Amino acid sequence: MIKAVRGTRDLLPPDTALWNFVEAAVRDVFRAYNFQEIRTPIFEETALFARGVGEETDIVAKEMYTWEDRGRAASEKGQSLTLRPEATAGIVRAYIEHKLWDRGLNKLYLLGPMFRRERPQKGRYRQFYQIDAEIIGPSSAGSESPARDAEILEMLATLLDRLGITDWSLQLNSVGCADDRAKFSEALRQALEPVKDKMCADCQRRAVTNPLRVFDCKVPEDQPIIEKLPRISQFLDEGCRTHFEAVQAILTKVGVPFSVNDRLVRGLDYYTRTAFEFTHGALGAQNAILGGGRYDGLSEALGGPAAPGIGFAIGQDRLVMSLQEKASAESVRAKPDVYVAPMAGMNGDAARLARELRRLGLVVELGDDSFRLKKSFEAATKVGAKYILIVGENEVKADAFALKDLATGDQVTVPRAELATRIRS
Ligand code: HAM
């Protein structure tokens, strides 16, 4: 038997109802902040992620699904392509390619699958889904302002509250600007020099190539060493410090709780200044429900104009998991309002009636005239219909139908014209 590939999975009903419930709330909340949807391709040139996310990151170094496409002619070398491991690089590429700055400050969101070749476990998949949002634009449009950082964070708090997720916590840090990071990197390199040989192979490499990435290390034995390393907070320049203070001041003013965590550096290279994660207790080891931050130099790194930006991506798989702890998928599942049960030879009339009711906005499950009445009742109960509606020759002649409430057992005869109102009430 062929099964779904390791790290991928089927999303089945009734869980898909929960996914749709989340997506509807997301679209609704994002709309209130004037975000608009963008959809980018699922694969891009490999160079986009190498340059955007960073060669030394775990994502680019180990986790991407990359292949060489066939060239147009047999002799021609093909392009290197990659399934998107995240959305930000593609969105910034589209921003540059379509000169989106001409349309003012851009607030864009994207929903869709991402691909990383990570070791699968609960809450970690090789195909997973992100809800990503970005604010990007020229400085003249105010895209650098701490007000944008606070707006994004407040929107996230609003969304989680709206979904009924209460026990989240927001970890906030500033990773500074390029100059701060250069100084920090140098200090880290020096601090790592005498201890790096005691660390894991990845850290030994990172200590030389990109010391900041040492903070991504999950190896337990390395943690006491990492704990003692310098922190970025000691290297922030005046501009970054006041920016970070302003973000915190607005958050306090609007009542979004947070805690500063100066170990938080995030696993992607494009971040500058504000970096953040929301965690959720119920998720266990993979407890980051979402992450994001500022990336003021990314557009330029990808060959575009200066365009400071900030954004985040929610792991939708994890968001749905934390919802499942509370609401069961059953509770948001749309059950049929009515099961239309045709008697022998009545499939046509039943289809006509179902068509009328569906056009009036009811959710209708349609049976089959080969079913005996008992079987129709069983089928109606199984799909969770509220009513069963019997369509027989006499009913059609009288233009009035037997409608039975499946919970109470009450049965009434209702004229065709009143059916929809009756079922809805
Ligand atoms: P990220 O932290 O790599 O950031 O991913 C964001 C979220 O995606 C994580 O917090 C997690 O919930 C979810 N996620 C990541 N990998 C997996 C996986 N293998 N399985 C399930 N869920 C996963 C980014 O991707 C940035 N592009 C976010 C961003 C947008 N920064 C600025 N704008």
Residues whose N, C-alpha, C, O or C-beta is under 5 A from the ligand:
A	BS01	HAM	E86 A87 T88 R116 E118 G123 R124 Y125 F128 A133 A288 I289 L290 G291 G292 G293 G311 F312 A313 I314 G315 D317 R318
